């Protein structure tokens, strides 16, 4: 798929063509595929693959900003970003403990 082709993905992003309309028209990406992307990101979060989840949820929010899952994707992305931080800041450590 498109997400596995890093060169194509970066080209679409740099040309401002990474959006639902272009992917639907040129790559036959459907709403079901976009919602599967959300589920895939959620799965990555659940297994502790936080770095990949950050990217996946960013892509999902770009493609489905009005989806009922967009808000949860935002929180999942934020939680993943906190969990990949390498810091000794007490606030971040406390948040990590709550998230895990």
Buried (B, 14 or more C-beta within 10 A) or exposed (E): EBEEEEEBBEEBEEEEEBEBEBBBEEEEBEEEBBBEBBEBBBEBBEEEBBEBBBBBBBBBBBBBEEBEBBEBBBEBBBBBBBBEEEEEEEEBEEBBEEEE
